[in-house]
Each structure stands twice: as structure tokens, then as C-alpha cells.
């Protein structure tokens, strides 16, 4: 790791990407959300302006990884916001894994630095989606591919069953860091698989914000 202008950066596994110790997450303030179809929301104009200001401030402070949910209507706003500094910002996406979605993401952002799928198990659908991610990476549309999961067993299975796995997106805090993380983290490190920790405050539970 190294420090630059007050921010610490670490290499993500074998990807070669140097990522800021703190990154900017996907979730937006529920008070700012408006329904935009089944399972989708967008932000109010005021909410979007506030989010854009906060992201810009974070980038100015050295944050270089921006995680973006399509379900909260953030792909297009994020693409517009980072366009002038795209070479300095790493884009992380979590969405449906279809050729159309991947192509749309690559069109909006030029390329996707990290693309993950969310799964509770390694099953036939997971493997089908994973194959789509691998092909997109081979085509140069995605730089690194991974999964997000809350299940310790699935984390360990992913190391053995997902060819080309670059990173895992896992909850990590004093509630989630159970004893059996020990074997998984040791093995992931041995294989140079990157780890991105989510939910440092356990979705607000630690701060009584849930």
C-alpha cells in the first residue's frame, strides 16, 4: 500500500488496479428516491444534485472507486459526472449479466473496471452468468470480474469453481467477520484474489441507523 495526499491506496489482488482505502458506495438516501418501474428508482433532482456534489468531493479527497447501481438510476448520472476524469476513476458495477447490459455499460463508461454478480450459491445460473462475464472480459469490455455474496461457504466455493475470478465483494465488520472467514481470507490471499469489504457499519446496525 502507499499514501498520496492523505489517502491510502492498495492493489486489488492480481488486477494491477490501485484502489483507495475508502470507496464511494451505491446506495442513495431513501428520502430522495422516486419509483421508476419494477425494482427500480431514480433520485429527485435535489437528491441527484446532492449525490453528485458528495461524489465530486470524495473524488477530490482521493477516492478513486465509484460503485454504481443501475437499479437506482445511477449509470447515466455517474457516467456524465466522471467523464472529464474517467482515466482517474475506477467504475464498479453490479447488475444483470446479459450481453445487452454489459454492452450498455461499456458504451456509457468506455469500459467497466469491475463488474460483479450477486449470488448466494454457486449454481448453474451462476456459472452461466459467470461465463458471460468471462467473455466480456476477454473482449476488453471489463477489466476485472467478481462476485458479491454474504455466505461464507459460497466465498470458498467461488475460489475453486469460478475460473478467472479476480475479486470478491463481502461484508466485513465485527459482526460479519466470523471465525470461518479465517480460512477463506488466507486462501484468497494465497491465490491473489482481491477482497473488497462492504457494510463496514453492518448496514447501519453498528451505529443504530437501521
MIROMAR-711473 format. One record per atom (N, C-alpha, C, O, CB): residue in three letters; y, z, x. Coordinates in steps of 0.2 Angstrom, whole numbers, padded with zeros to 4 digits, always signed. Glycine has a CB too. Layout:
residues N
ALAYZX/...
This chain:
residues 210
UNK-0006+0000+0004/UNK+0000+0000+0000/UNK+0006+0000+0004/UNK+0006+0002+0010/UNK+0000+0006-0005/UNK+0012-0002+0002/UNK+0018-0002+0005/UNK+0024+0000+0000/UNK+0023-0001-0006/UNK+0019-0008+0009/UNK+0029+0002+0003/UNK+0035+0003-0001/UNK+0041-0001+0000/UNK+0042-0003+0006/UNK+0037+0011+0000/UNK+0044-0004-0005/UNK+0050-0008-0004/UNK+0055-0006-0009/UNK+0054-0006-0015/UNK+0048-0015-0005/UNK+0061-0004-0007/UNK+0067-0002-0011/UNK+0065+0003-0016/UNK+0067+0003-0022/UNK+0070-0008-0015/UNK+0061+0008-0014/UNK+0059+0014-0019/UNK+0053+0013-0023/UNK+0050+0017-0026/UNK+0064+0015-0023/UNK+0050+0006-0023/UNK+0044+0005-0027/UNK+0038+0004-0022/UNK+0039+0002-0017/UNK+0045-0001-0032/UNK+0032+0007-0025/UNK+0026+0006-0021/UNK+0022+0000-0023/UNK+0022-0001-0030/UNK+0022+0013-0021/UNK+0019-0003-0019/UNK+0015-0009-0021/UNK+0008-0009-0018/UNK+0007-0006-0012/UNK+0018-0016-0019/UNK+0003-0011-0022/UNK-0004-0011-0019/UNK-0007-0017-0021/UNK-0006-0021-0026/UNK-0008-0005-0023/UNK-0012-0019-0017/UNK-0016-0025-0018/UNK-0021-0024-0023/UNK-0024-0019-0023/UNK-0019-0028-0011/UNK-0021-0029-0028/UNK-0026-0028-0033/UNK-0033-0031-0031/UNK-0034-0038-0031/UNK-0024-0032-0040/UNK-0037-0027-0029/UNK-0044-0030-0027/UNK-0044-0035-0021/UNK-0040-0035-0017/UNK-0048-0032-0033/UNK-0047-0040-0023/UNK-0048-0046-0018/UNK-0043-0052-0021/UNK-0044-0058-0018/UNK-0055-0049-0017/UNK-0039-0051-0026/UNK-0035-0056-0029/UNK-0029-0058-0024/UNK-0027-0064-0025/UNK-0032-0054-0035/UNK-0027-0054-0019/UNK-0022-0055-0015/UNK-0015-0054-0018/UNK-0010-0055-0015/UNK-0022-0063-0013/UNK-0015-0052-0024/UNK-0009-0050-0028/UNK-0006-0043-0026/UNK-0010-0038-0027/UNK-0009-0051-0035/UNK+0000-0042-0024/UNK+0003-0036-0023/UNK+0006-0033-0029/UNK+0012-0036-0031/UNK+0008-0036-0017/UNK+0004-0028-0032/UNK+0007-0026-0039/UNK+0010-0019-0038/UNK+0008-0015-0035/UNK+0001-0025-0044/UNK+0016-0019-0042/UNK+0019-0012-0042/UNK+0015-0007-0045/UNK+0011-0008-0049/UNK+0026-0013-0046/UNK+0016-0001-0042/UNK+0013+0005-0044/UNK+0014+0006-0052/UNK+0009+0008-0055/UNK+0015+0011-0040/UNK+0020+0005-0054/UNK+0021+0006-0061/UNK+0022-0001-0064/UNK+0025-0006-0061/UNK+0027+0010-0063/UNK+0019-0003-0070/UNK+0020-0009-0073/UNK+0023-0008-0080/UNK+0023-0003-0083/UNK+0013-0013-0073/UNK+0025-0014-0083/UNK+0028-0014-0090/UNK+0022-0016-0095/UNK+0020-0021-0095/UNK+0034-0018-0090/UNK+0021-0011-0100/UNK+0015-0012-0105/UNK+0017-0016-0111/UNK+0023-0019-0111/UNK+0013-0006-0107/UNK+0012-0017-0115/UNK+0013-0022-0120/UNK+0016-0019-0127/UNK+0020-0023-0130/UNK+0007-0025-0122/UNK+0014-0013-0128/UNK+0016-0010-0135/UNK+0024-0009-0136/UNK+0027-0007-0131/UNK+0013-0004-0136/UNK+0026-0011-0142/UNK+0033-0011-0144/UNK+0034-0005-0149/UNK+0029-0002-0152/UNK+0036-0017-0147/UNK+0040-0003-0150/UNK+0041+0003-0154/UNK+0039+0001-0161/UNK+0042-0004-0164/UNK+0049+0005-0154/UNK+0035+0005-0165/UNK+0033+0003-0171/UNK+0039+0002-0176/UNK+0039-0002-0181/UNK+0028+0008-0174/UNK+0044+0006-0175/UNK+0050+0006-0179/UNK+0054-0001-0179/UNK+0057-0003-0183/UNK+0055+0011-0177/UNK+0052-0005-0174/UNK+0056-0011-0173/UNK+0051-0017-0175/UNK+0054-0023-0175/UNK+0057-0012-0166/UNK+0045-0016-0177/UNK+0041-0021-0179/UNK+0041-0024-0186/UNK+0043-0020-0191/UNK+0033-0019-0178/UNK+0041-0030-0187/UNK+0040-0033-0194/UNK+0034-0037-0194/UNK+0032-0040-0190/UNK+0047-0038-0195/UNK+0031-0037-0200/UNK+0025-0041-0201/UNK+0026-0048-0200/UNK+0031-0051-0202/UNK+0021-0040-0208/UNK+0021-0052-0197/UNK+0021-0059-0196/UNK+0015-0062-0197/UNK+0013-0067-0193/UNK+0024-0060-0189/UNK+0011-0060-0202/UNK+0004-0063-0203/UNK-0001-0058-0202/UNK+0000-0053-0199/UNK+0003-0069-0199/UNK-0007-0060-0203/UNK-0013-0055-0202/UNK-0014-0053-0195/UNK-0015-0057-0191/UNK-0019-0058-0205/UNK-0013-0046-0194/UNK-0014-0044-0187/UNK-0009-0045-0182/UNK-0009-0044-0176/UNK-0020-0046-0185/UNK-0003-0048-0185/UNK+0002-0050-0180/UNK+0009-0046-0183/UNK+0010-0045-0189/UNK+0003-0057-0180/UNK+0013-0045-0178/UNK+0020-0043-0179/UNK+0025-0046-0175/UNK+0023-0050-0170/UNK+0021-0035-0178/UNK+0031-0046-0176/UNK+0037-0048-0172/UNK+0042-0042-0172/UNK+0042-0038-0176/UNK+0040-0055-0174/UNK+0046-0042-0167/UNK+0051-0037-0167/UNK+0058-0039-0171/UNK+0059-0045-0171/UNK+0053-0036-0160/UNK+0061-0034-0173/UNK+0068-0036-0176/UNK+0072-0038-0171/UNK+0071-0037-0165/UNK+0071-0029-0180/UNK+0078-0042-0172/UNK+0082-0044-0167/UNK+0085-0039-0163/UNK+0085-0040-0156/UNK+0088-0048-0170/UNK+0086-0033-0166/UNK+0089-0027-0162/UNK+0083-0025-0157/UNK+0084-0023-0151/UNK+0091-0022-0166/UNK+0077-0024-0160/UNK+0072-0022-0156/UNK+0070-0026-0150/UNK+0068-0024-0145/UNK+0065-0021-0160/UNK+0070-0033-0151/UNK+0069-0038-0146/UNK+0074-0037-0140/UNK+0073-0038-0135/UNK+0069-0045-0149/UNK+0081-0037-0143/UNK+0086-0036-0138/UNK+0085-0030-0133/UNK+0086-0030-0127/UNK+0093-0036-0141/UNK+0083-0024-0137/UNK+0082-0018-0133/UNK+0076-0019-0128/UNK+0076-0017-0122/UNK+0080-0012-0138/UNK+0071-0022-0130/UNK+0065-0023-0126/UNK+0067-0027-0120/UNK+0065-0026-0114/UNK+0059-0026-0130/UNK+0070-0032-0121/UNK+0072-0037-0116/UNK+0077-0033-0111/UNK+0076-0034-0105/UNK+0076-0043-0119/UNK+0081-0029-0113/UNK+0085-0025-0109/UNK+0081-0020-0104/UNK+0082-0020-0098/UNK+0091-0021-0112/UNK+0076-0017-0107/UNK+0072-0012-0104/UNK+0068-0016-0099/UNK+0067-0014-0093/UNK+0068-0008-0109/UNK+0065-0022-0101/UNK+0061-0026-0096/UNK+0065-0028-0090/UNK+0063-0027-0084/UNK+0058-0032-0099/UNK+0071-0030-0091/UNK+0076-0033-0086/UNK+0077-0027-0081/UNK+0077-0028-0075/UNK+0082-0036-0089/UNK+0078-0021-0084/UNK+0080-0015-0080/UNK+0074-0013-0075/UNK+0074-0012-0070/UNK+0082-0009-0084/UNK+0068-0014-0079/UNK+0062-0012-0075/UNK+0061-0017-0069/UNK+0059-0015-0063/UNK+0056-0012-0079/UNK+0062-0023-0070/UNK+0061-0028-0065/UNK+0066-0027-0059/UNK+0065-0028-0054/UNK+0062-0035-0068/UNK+0072-0025-0061/UNK+0077-0024-0056/UNK+0075-0018-0052/UNK+0077-0017-0046/UNK+0084-0022-0060/UNK+0071-0013-0055/UNK+0069-0007-0051/UNK+0063-0008-0047/UNK+0060-0004-0044/UNK+0068-0001-0056/UNK+0060-0014-0047/UNK+0054-0016-0043/UNK+0048-0017-0047/UNK+0043-0019-0043/UNK+0053-0011-0038/UNK+0048-0016-0053/UNK+0042-0018-0057/UNK+0041-0025-0057/UNK+0045-0029-0058/UNK+0042-0015-0064/UNK+0034-0027-0055/UNK+0033-0034-0055/UNK+0027-0037-0059/UNK+0026-0043-0059/UNK+0032-0036-0048/UNK+0024-0032-0063/UNK+0019-0034-0068/UNK+0021-0033-0075/UNK+0023-0027-0077/UNK+0012-0031-0066/UNK+0021-0038-0079/UNK+0023-0038-0086/UNK+0017-0040-0090/UNK+0014-0045-0090/UNK+0029-0043-0087/UNK+0014-0035-0094/UNK+0009-0036-0099/UNK+0012-0038-0105/UNK+0016-0035-0108/UNK+0004-0030-0099/UNK+0009-0043-0108/UNK+0011-0046-0114/UNK+0006-0047-0120/UNK+0001-0051-0118/UNK+0015-0053-0113/UNK+0007-0045-0126/UNK+0003-0046-0131/UNK+0005-0051-0136/UNK+0011-0051-0138/UNK+0002-0039-0135/UNK+0001-0056-0137/UNK+0003-0061-0142/UNK+0004-0058-0149/UNK+0008-0061-0153/UNK-0002-0067-0142/UNK-0001-0053-0151/UNK-0001-0051-0157/UNK+0006-0047-0159/UNK+0007-0046-0165/UNK-0006-0046-0158/UNK+0010-0046-0154/UNK+0017-0043-0156/UNK+0022-0048-0155/UNK+0028-0046-0154/UNK+0018-0036-0152/UNK+0020-0054-0155/UNK+0025-0059-0154/UNK+0029-0060-0148/UNK+0035-0061-0148/UNK+0030-0059-0160/UNK+0026-0058-0142/UNK+0030-0057-0136/UNK+0029-0063-0131/UNK+0032-0063-0126/UNK+0028-0051-0133/UNK+0024-0067-0132/UNK+0023-0073-0127/UNK+0030-0077-0126/UNK+0032-0077-0120/UNK+0018-0077-0129/UNK+0033-0079-0131/UNK+0039-0083-0131/UNK+0045-0080-0128/UNK+0048-0082-0123/UNK+0040-0087-0138/UNK+0046-0074-0131/UNK+0052-0070-0128/UNK+0051-0068-0121/UNK+0056-0068-0117/UNK+0053-0063-0132/UNK+0045-0066-0119/UNK+0044-0065-0112/UNK+0044-0071-0107/UNK+0047-0070-0102/UNK+0037-0062-0111/UNK+0042-0076-0110/UNK+0042-0082-0106/UNK+0050-0084-0104/UNK+0052-0086-0099/UNK+0039-0088-0109/UNK+0054-0084-0110/UNK+0061-0085-0109/UNK+0064-0080-0104/UNK+0068-0082-0100/UNK+0064-0085-0116/UNK+0063-0074-0105/UNK+0066-0069-0101/UNK+0064-0069-0093/UNK+0069-0069-0089/UNK+0064-0062-0103/UNK+0058-0071-0091/UNK+0056-0071-0084/UNK+0057-0078-0081/UNK+0056-0079-0075/UNK+0049-0069-0083/UNK+0059-0083-0085/UNK+0059-0090-0082/UNK+0063-0090-0076/UNK+0061-0094-0071/UNK+0062-0095-0087/UNK+0069-0087-0076/UNK+0073-0088-0069/UNK+0070-0085-0063/UNK+0072-0086-0058/UNK+0080-0085-0071/UNK+0065-0080-0064/UNK+0062-0076-0059/UNK+0055-0076-0059/UNK+0051-0072-0057/UNK+0065-0069-0059/UNK+0052-0082-0062/UNK+0045-0082-0063/UNK+0041-0081-0056/UNK+0035-0078-0057/UNK+0043-0089-0066/UNK+0044-0083-0051/UNK+0040-0083-0044/UNK+0039-0076-0042/UNK+0036-0074-0037/UNK+0043-0087-0039/UNK+0043-0071-0045/UNK+0043-0064-0043/UNK+0040-0059-0048/UNK+0040-0053-0047/UNK+0050-0062-0042/UNK+0038-0062-0054/UNK+0035-0058-0059/UNK+0028-0060-0060/UNK+0026-0066-0061/UNK+0039-0059-0066/UNK+0023-0056-0061/UNK+0016-0057-0062/UNK+0015-0056-0070/UNK+0017-0051-0072/UNK+0011-0052-0058/UNK+0012-0061-0073/UNK+0011-0060-0080/UNK+0004-0059-0082/UNK-0001-0062-0079/UNK+0013-0067-0083/UNK+0003-0053-0086/UNK-0004-0051-0088/UNK-0004-0052-0095/UNK+0000-0050-0099/UNK-0005-0044-0086/UNK-0010-0055-0097/UNK-0011-0057-0105/UNK-0017-0054-0107/UNK-0022-0054-0103/UNK-0010-0064-0106/UNK-0017-0052-0113/UNK-0024-0050-0117/UNK-0023-0054-0124/UNK-0019-0052-0128/UNK-0024-0043-0117/UNK-0028-0058-0125/UNK-0028-0062-0131/UNK-0034-0065-0132/UNK-0039-0064-0128/UNK-0022-0067-0131/UNK-0035-0069-0138/UNK-0041-0073-0139/UNK-0042-0078-0134/UNK-0038-0081-0131/UNK-0041-0076-0146/UNK-0049-0078-0132/UNK-0051-0083-0127/UNK-0053-0089-0129/UNK-0059-0090-0130/UNK-0056-0080-0122/UNK-0049-0094-0131/UNK-0050-0101-0133/UNK-0046-0106-0129/UNK-0041-0104-0126/UNK-0049-0102-0141/UNK-0049-0112-0128/UNK-0045-0117-0124/UNK-0038-0118-0126/UNK-0033-0119-0122/UNK-0049-0123-0124/UNK-0037-0117-0133/UNK-0030-0118-0136/UNK-0026-0112-0133/UNK-0020-0114-0131/UNK-0030-0119-0143/UNK-0028-0106-0134/UNK-0024-0100-0132/UNK-0022-0101-0125/UNK-0017-0099-0122/UNK-0028-0094-0134/UNK-0027-0102-0120/UNK-0026-0102-0113/UNK-0022-0108-0111/UNK-0017-0107-0107/UNK-0033-0103-0110/UNK-0022-0114-0114/UNK-0018-0119-0113/UNK-0011-0118-0115/UNK-0006-0119-0112/UNK-0020-0126-0116/UNK-0010-0114-0121/UNK-0003-0112-0123/UNK+0000-0107-0118/UNK+0006-0108-0117/UNK-0004-0109-0130/UNK-0004-0102-0116/UNK-0001-0098-0111/UNK+0001-0101-0105/UNK+0006-0099-0102/UNK-0007-0092-0110/UNK-0003-0106-0102/UNK-0002-0109-0096/UNK+0005-0113-0097/UNK+0009-0114-0092/UNK-0008-0114-0094/UNK+0005-0116-0103/UNK+0011-0120-0104/UNK+0018-0116-0104/UNK+0023-0118-0102/UNK+0011-0124-0111/UNK+0017-0110-0108/UNK+0023-0106-0108/UNK+0025-0103-0101/UNK+0031-0103-0100/UNK+0022-0100-0113/UNK+0020-0101-0098/UNK+0022-0097-0092/UNK+0021-0101-0085/UNK+0022-0098-0080/UNK+0017-0091-0091/UNK+0019-0107-0086/UNK+0017-0111-0080/UNK+0010-0110-0077/UNK+0007-0115-0076/UNK+0022-0109-0074/UNK+0008-0104-0077/UNK+0001-0101-0076/UNK+0001-0094-0078/UNK+0006-0091-0079/UNK-0001-0102-0068/UNK-0005-0092-0078/UNK-0006-0085-0080/UNK-0009-0081-0074/UNK-0014-0083-0071/UNK-0011-0084-0086/UNK-0006-0076-0072/UNK-0008-0072-0066/UNK-0014-0068-0068/UNK-0019-0068-0064/UNK-0003-0067-0063/UNK-0014-0064-0073/UNK-0020-0060-0075/UNK-0022-0062-0083/UNK-0017-0061-0087/UNK-0019-0053-0073/UNK-0028-0063-0084/UNK-0030-0064-0091/UNK-0036-0060-0092/UNK-0041-0061-0089/UNK-0031-0072-0093/UNK-0036-0056-0097/UNK-0042-0052-0099/UNK-0044-0052-0106/UNK-0040-0054-0110/UNK-0040-0044-0097/UNK-0050-0050-0107/UNK-0053-0050-0114/UNK-0055-0042-0115/UNK-0056-0039-0110/UNK-0059-0054-0115/UNK-0054-0040-0121/UNK-0056-0033-0123/UNK-0063-0033-0126/UNK-0065-0037-0130/UNK-0051-0030-0128/UNK-0067-0029-0123/UNK-0074-0028-0126/UNK-0077-0021-0125/UNK-0075-0018-0121/UNK-0079-0033-0122/UNK-0081-0019-0130/UNK-0084-0013-0130/UNK-0091-0013-0127/UNK-0094-0008-0125/UNK-0085-0010-0137/UNK-0094-0020-0126/UNK-0100-0021-0123/UNK-0101-0027-0120/UNK-0096-0032-0121/UNK-0106-0020-0129/UNK-0106-0028-0116/UNK-0107-0035-0113/UNK-0112-0038-0118/UNK-0118-0037-0117/UNK-0109-0035-0106/UNK-0110-0043-0122/UNK-0115-0046-0127/UNK-0114-0053-0126/UNK-0110-0056-0122/UNK-0113-0043-0134/UNK-0118-0057-0130/UNK-0117-0064-0130/UNK-0110-0067-0131/UNK-0108-0072-0127/UNK-0122-0068-0135/UNK-0106-0064-0136/UNK-0100-0067-0137/UNK-0095-0065-0130/UNK-0091-0070-0128/UNK-0096-0063-0143/UNK-0096-0059-0127/UNK-0093-0058-0121/UNK-0094-0063-0116/UNK-0089-0065-0113/UNK-0095-0051-0119/UNK-0100-0065-0115/UNK-0102-0070-0110/UNK-0099-0076-0111/UNK-0097-0080-0107/UNK-0110-0070-0109/UNK-0099-0078-0118/UNK-0096-0085-0120/UNK-0089-0085-0118/UNK-0086-0090-0115/UNK-0097-0086-0127/UNK-0085-0080-0120/UNK-0078-0079-0119/UNK-0077-0079-0111/UNK-0072-0082-0108/UNK-0075-0073-0122/UNK-0081-0075-0108/UNK-0080-0075-0100/UNK-0081-0082-0097/UNK-0077-0083-0092/UNK-0086-0070-0097/UNK-0086-0086-0099/UNK-0087-0092-0097/UNK-0080-0097-0097/UNK-0078-0100-0093/UNK-0093-0096-0100/UNK-0077-0096-0103/UNK-0071-0099-0104/UNK-0065-0097-0099/UNK-0061-0101-0097/UNK-0068-0098-0112/UNK-0065-0090-0098/UNK-0060-0088-0093/UNK-0062-0091-0086/UNK-0057-0093-0082/UNK-0060-0080-0093/UNK-0068-0091-0084/UNK-0070-0093-0078/UNK-0068-0101-0077/UNK-0066-0103-0072/UNK-0078-0093-0077/UNK-0069-0105-0082/UNK-0067-0112-0082/UNK-0060-0113-0081/UNK-0057-0117-0077/UNK-0070-0115-0088/UNK-0056-0108-0085/UNK-0049-0109-0084/UNK-0046-0107-0077/UNK-0042-0110-0075/UNK-0045-0105-0090/UNK-0050-0102-0074/UNK-0048-0100-0068/UNK-0049-0106-0063/UNK-0045-0107-0058/UNK-0051-0094-0065/UNK-0055-0109-0063/UNK-0057-0114-0059/UNK-0052-0120-0060/UNK-0051-0124-0055/UNK-0064-0117-0061/UNK-0049-0121-0066/UNK-0044-0126-0067/UNK-0037-0125-0065/UNK-0033-0129-0065/UNK-0044-0128-0075/UNK-0036-0119-0062/UNK-0030-0117-0060/UNK-0025-0114-0065/UNK-0019-0113-0063/UNK-0027-0122-0056/UNK-0027-0113-0071/UNK-0023-0110-0076/UNK-0022-0103-0076/UNK-0017-0100-0078/UNK-0026-0112-0083/UNK-0027-0099-0073/UNK-0027-0092-0072/UNK-0029-0090-0065/UNK-0033-0094-0062/UNK-0032-0089-0077/UNK-0025-0085-0062/UNK-0026-0083-0055/UNK-0032-0078-0055/UNK-0036-0078-0050/UNK-0020-0081-0052/UNK-0032-0073-0060/UNK-0037-0068-0059/UNK-0039-0066-0067/UNK-0035-0067-0071/UNK-0034-0062-0056/UNK-0046-0065-0067/UNK-0049-0063-0074/UNK-0052-0057-0074/UNK-0055-0054-0069/UNK-0054-0069-0076/UNK-0052-0053-0080/UNK-0055-0047-0080/UNK-0056-0045-0087/UNK-0055-0049-0092/UNK-0050-0042-0077/UNK-0058-0038-0088/UNK-0059-0036-0095/UNK-0056-0029-0096/UNK-0054-0026-0091/UNK-0067-0035-0096/UNK-0054-0027-0102/UNK-0052-0021-0104/UNK-0057-0017-0108/UNK-0060-0020-0113/UNK-0045-0021-0108/UNK-0059-0011-0106/UNK-0064-0008-0110/UNK-0062+0000-0109/UNK-0060+0002-0104/UNK-0071-0009-0108/UNK-0064+0004-0114/UNK-0064+0011-0114/UNK-0071+0014-0113/UNK-0071+0020-0113/UNK-0061+0014-0121/UNK-0076+0010-0112/UNK-0083+0013-0112/UNK-0085+0012-0105/UNK-0086+0007-0102/UNK-0087+0008-0117/UNK-0087+0018-0102/UNK-0089+0019-0095/UNK-0095+0015-0094/UNK-0096+0011-0089/UNK-0091+0026-0094/UNK-0100+0014-0098/UNK-0106+0010-0097/UNK-0104+0003-0097/UNK-0107-0001-0093/UNK-0111+0011-0103/UNK-0100+0001-0101/UNK-0098-0006-0101/UNK-0094-0008-0094/UNK-0095-0013-0091/UNK-0093-0008-0106/UNK-0090-0003-0091/UNK-0087-0004-0085/UNK-0092-0006-0080/UNK-0092-0010-0076/UNK-0083+0002-0083/UNK-0098-0002-0079/UNK-0103-0003-0074/UNK-0107-0009-0075/UNK-0108-0013-0071/UNK-0107+0003-0074/UNK-0108-0011-0082/UNK-0112-0017-0083/UNK-0108-0023-0081/UNK-0110-0028-0079/UNK-0113-0017-0091/UNK-0101-0023-0082/UNK-0097-0028-0080/UNK-0097-0030-0073/UNK-0097-0036-0071/UNK-0090-0027-0082/UNK-0098-0025-0069/UNK-0099-0026-0061/UNK-0105-0031-0060/UNK-0104-0035-0055/UNK-0099-0020-0058/UNK-0110-0030-0064/UNK-0116-0033-0062/UNK-0117-0040-0066/UNK-0120-0045-0064/UNK-0122-0029-0064/UNK-0114-0040-0072/UNK-0115-0046-0077/UNK-0110-0051-0077/UNK-0111-0056-0080/UNK-0117-0043-0083/UNK-0104-0049-0075/UNK-0098-0054-0076/UNK-0097-0057-0069/UNK-0093-0055-0065/UNK-0092-0051-0079/UNK-0099-0063-0068/UNK-0098-0067-0062/UNK-0091-0069-0061/UNK-0087-0071-0066/UNK-0102-0073-0062/UNK-0088-0067-0055/UNK-0081-0069-0054/UNK-0076-0064-0056/UNK-0070-0065-0057/UNK-0080-0076-0057/UNK-0079-0058-0058/UNK-0074-0053-0061/UNK-0069-0051-0055/UNK-0071-0049-0050/UNK-0078-0046-0063/UNK-0063-0051-0057/UNK-0058-0049-0052/UNK-0055-0042-0053/UNK-0053-0039-0048/UNK-0052-0054-0053/UNK-0055-0040-0060/UNK-0052-0033-0061/UNK-0054-0030-0067/UNK-0057-0034-0072/UNK-0044-0033-0061/UNK-0053-0024-0068/UNK-0054-0020-0075/UNK-0048-0016-0077/UNK-0045-0014-0072/UNK-0061-0016-0074/UNK-0047-0016-0083/UNK-0041-0013-0086/UNK-0044-0007-0090/UNK-0047-0008-0095/UNK-0037-0018-0091/UNK-0043-0001-0087/UNK-0047+0005-0090/UNK-0042+0011-0091/UNK-0037+0012-0088/UNK-0052+0007-0085/UNK-0043+0015-0096/UNK-0039+0021-0097/UNK-0041+0026-0092/UNK-0046+0027-0090/UNK-0041+0024-0104/UNK-0035+0029-0089/UNK-0036+0034-0084/UNK-0031+0039-0084/UNK-0025+0038-0083/UNK-0036+0030-0077/UNK-0033+0045-0086/UNK-0029+0051-0086/UNK-0034+0057-0086/UNK-0040+0056-0085/UNK-0024+0051-0093/UNK-0031+0063-0086/UNK-0036+0069-0085/UNK-0040+0070-0091/UNK-0045+0073-0091/UNK-0032+0075-0084/UNK-0039+0066-0097/UNK-0044+0066-0102/UNK-0049+0061-0101/UNK-0055+0063-0102/UNK-0040+0065-0109/UNK-0047+0055-0100/UNK-0052+0050-0099/UNK-0056+0050-0092/UNK-0062+0047-0092/UNK-0049+0043-0100/UNK-0053+0053-0087/UNK-0057+0052-0081/UNK-0063+0057-0081/UNK-0063+0062-0078/UNK-0052+0054-0075/UNK-0068+0055-0084/UNK-0074+0059-0084/UNK-0078+0059-0078/UNK-0077+0054-0073/UNK-0078+0057-0090/UNK-0083+0063-0077/UNK-0087+0063-0071/UNK-0090+0056-0070/UNK-0091+0055-0064/UNK-0093+0068-0072/UNK-0093+0053-0075/UNK-0096+0047-0073/UNK-0092+0041-0071/UNK-0094+0036-0069/UNK-0100+0044-0079/UNK-0085+0042-0071/UNK-0081+0037-0068/UNK-0082+0037-0060/UNK-0081+0032-0057/UNK-0073+0039-0069/UNK-0084+0042-0057/UNK-0085+0043-0050/UNK-0090+0037-0048/UNK-0088+0034-0043/UNK-0088+0049-0048/UNK-0096+0036-0050/UNK-0100+0031-0048/UNK-0097+0024-0049/UNK-0097+0020-0045/UNK-0107+0031-0051/UNK-0094+0023-0055/UNK-0091+0017-0057/UNK-0085+0015-0052/UNK-0085+0009-0049/UNK-0088+0016-0064/UNK-0081+0020-0051/UNK-0075+0018-0046/UNK-0077+0017-0039/UNK-0074+0013-0036/UNK-0070+0024-0047/UNK-0082+0021-0037/UNK-0085+0020-0030/UNK-0088+0013-0029/UNK-0086+0009-0024/UNK-0090+0025-0028/UNK-0091+0010-0034/UNK-0095+0004-0034/UNK-0089-0002-0034/UNK-0090-0007-0031/UNK-0100+0003-0039/UNK-0085-0001-0039/UNK-0079-0006-0040/UNK-0075-0007-0033/UNK-0074-0012-0031/UNK-0074-0004-0045/UNK-0074-0001-0030/UNK-0070-0001-0024/UNK-0075-0005-0018/UNK-0072-0009-0014/UNK-0069+0006-0021/UNK-0081-0003-0018/UNK-0085-0007-0013/UNK-0085-0014-0014/UNK-0086-0018-0009/UNK-0092-0004-0014/UNK-0085-0016-0020/UNK-0085-0024-0022/UNK-0078-0027-0022/UNK-0078-0033-0023/UNK-0089-0025-0028/UNK-0073-0023-0020/UNK-0066-0025-0020/UNK-0064-0028-0027/UNK-0061-0033-0027/UNK-0065-0031-0015/UNK-0066-0024-0032/UNK-0064-0026-0039/UNK-0058-0022-0041/UNK-0058-0016-0040/UNK-0070-0025-0044/UNK-0052-0025-0043/UNK-0046-0022-0044/UNK-0047-0017-0050/UNK-0051-0019-0055/UNK-0041-0026-0045/UNK-0043-0012-0050/UNK-0043-0007-0056/UNK-0035-0007-0058/UNK-0031-0005-0054/UNK-0046+0000-0054/UNK-0034-0008-0065/UNK-0028-0007-0067/UNK-0028-0001-0073/UNK-0032-0002-0077/UNK-0024-0013-0071/UNK-0025+0004-0072/UNK-0025+0010-0076/UNK-0020+0010-0082/UNK-0015+0008-0081/UNK-0024+0017-0072/UNK-0023+0010-0088/UNK-0019+0011-0094/UNK-0019+0018-0097/UNK-0023+0022-0095/UNK-0021+0005-0099/UNK-0015+0019-0102/UNK-0014+0025-0105/UNK-0014+0031-0101/UNK-0018+0036-0102/UNK-0021+0026-0110/UNK-0009+0031-0096/UNK-0008+0037-0092/UNK-0007+0044-0096/UNK-0008+0049-0093/UNK-0003+0036-0087/UNK-0004+0043-0101/UNK-0002+0049-0106/UNK-0007+0049-0112/UNK-0005+0052-0117/UNK+0005+0049-0108/UNK-0013+0046-0111/UNK-0018+0046-0117/UNK-0015+0044-0123/UNK-0015+0047-0128/UNK-0021+0053-0117/UNK-0011+0038-0123/UNK-0008+0035-0129/UNK-0003+0040-0132/UNK-0002+0041-0138/UNK-0013+0034-0135/UNK+0000+0045-0128/UNK+0005+0050-0130/UNK+0002+0056-0132/UNK+0006+0061-0132/UNK+0008+0047-0136/UNK-0005+0057-0132/UNK-0008+0063-0134/UNK-0006+0069-0129/UNK-0004+0075-0131/UNK-0015+0063-0134/UNK-0005+0067-0122/UNK-0004+0072-0117/UNK+0003+0075-0118/UNK+0005+0081-0117/UNK-0004+0069-0110/UNK+0008+0071-0121/UNK+0015+0073-0122/UNK+0016+0075-0129/UNK+0022+0076-0131/UNK+0019+0067-0120/UNK+0010+0075-0133/UNK+0011+0076-0141/UNK+0015+0071-0144/UNK+0019+0073-0149/UNK+0014+0083-0142/UNK+0015+0065-0142/UNK+0018+0060-0145/UNK+0014+0055-0150/UNK+0017+0051-0153/UNK+0021+0055-0140/UNK+0008+0057-0151/UNK+0004+0053-0155/UNK+0005+0054-0163/UNK+0001+0051-0167/UNK-0003+0053-0153/
